[in-house]
Amino acid sequence: MATYYGQVKGNRDTTATRTGSKNSGIKASVQSYNGSIIVSLYNGKCEIEISKESSFYGEKVFSGTIQELEKVLTGGK
């Protein structure tokens, strides 16, 4: 059974999906010529990386729970 579930939509009508287990987690990278945003979920944690290139790996800018990320992004509201 999947612990994590991801979706991506682009030029096609069909939304693509990927699942991740408790052991594997799930990682996604959204890329452009200007850089990449990489998000990982595993063990109840969320990690965000940024790359100045089109990449699946980058510099870690956040590590914590989804609730902690929400507090950072909303200023604790």
Order of alpha helices (4+ residues) and beta strands (2+ residues): beta-beta-beta-beta-beta-beta-alpha
